[in-house]
Amino acid sequence: MYPEDLKYTDKHEWVRTGNGSTVRVGITSYAADALGDVVYVSLPQVGEEVAKDDACVEVESTKSVSDVFSPASGVITSVNELLNTTPEVINSDPYGDGWMFEIEISDPSELDDALDSDAYAEFAEE
């Protein structure tokens, strides 16, 4: 249900590691389903410094507006420009083309409390 190669936060973000200190971030299918149809995404600026748990993306859906939080401190290195024209890809492909931003993290230990797929599945069911 939740890809095993990712880490997850208790705020329903996923984190893909494996590119040095740069990680890719998006929201989980659970979060995308809870939001409903995504109609607009406000992405951070490349070069922006963020701290762990800073709200750095705003997602607007037919149901509500929600923040997406940074899973770690660092600098935004890339954003998914596709979301500017087709934000609904977050609903259809949250773990692929629906990624939101990449961040070069300054302290990898900030991801130590991230959940694996099984722990996140349990958390999402609560």
N, C-alpha and C positions, 0 to 999 in steps of 0.2 A: 504494500500500500504506500509506504514512504521509502524512497530510494535509500539503500543501505550505505551508499558511498558518501552520504551527506551527514552533516551535523545539524542539530535543530535547537532553537531557543524556546523558552517558555512564552515568548511573545509571537510564536508561530512563523518565525523566519527560518529559512534553511541557509546553510553555509557550505559551499564547495571549496575544499582546500586542495592543495597539490600543485600550486603554481608559486612555489617559494612563499614569500610572506603576503602574497596577494590572494584574496579570497573573493568568490562571487557570491552574491546574496540575492535572495528572492523570498517570496512568501509560499507557505505550504498549500497543498491542495485543500486542506481543511480550512485555512484562512480564506482562500479564494472562494470556496463554496459558501462560507459564512457571509462574505461580503456581497455575494450576488454578482450581477453583471457589472464588470469594471468598465467605466466610461471615460475616465481621465486619470492620469498619473503625473504628479509633480516630482521630478527627479532632482537630486542634488547636483551641484556644480562640480565638474572635474577640478581637482586641486583643493577642494574644500576639506578642512580638517574637521573630524568628528570625534566625539568621545563615545565610549561604550554606552549604549542605551539612549543615545541622542536620537530624537525623531529626525530622520533625514529624507524620507519619502512620504508623500501624501497620496493616498489612493482613494479616488472617488468612485462610488458605485451607485447603482440604482437604489440601494438601501441606506447607505451612510458614507461618511468620510472617515478614513482610518489612517493612522500613522504607521510607518514601517521604521523600525529602530535599528541602529547599527549594532551588530553583535560584538564589536570590538572597536578600540580607538585606532585612528589612523587617518590616512588621506585617501579621498575618493580618486581612483585612477581611471575609471571608465563608467559610463552609464549606457543603458540599453536604449538607444535612440528609436528603435522600433516601437517602443511604447508610446512615443509622442503621436504616432499616427494610428496605431492599432493596439490600444491598451487592453482590449479583450483577450489578447493572447495570454494574459495572466490567468484567465479562466481556463483556456483550452490547453495550455502547455506550461504550467507553473514551474516545472523543474528544467525546462529546456529554453525555448525562445522567450519565456516570460520572466527571465532573470531581470533584476533591477539595476544593480550597480556592483562594481568591484572596488575593493578597498585594500590598500597596502597597510596591513596592521602593524602597529608599533610594538605590541606586546602579545605574542602568541599565547601566553598563559591565560589571557582573558577568554579564550575559547575552551579552557579546561572544564568548565561547568556545562558545556553544551551537551545535549542529549543525543544518544544514538537513535536509530530508527525505531527500535523496539520500545525504548523508554519514551520517545515522543508519541508513539501510537497509544501507549498507556495513558500518557498525559492528556492527549486529545480526546480520549474516551471519557475522561472524568467530567 
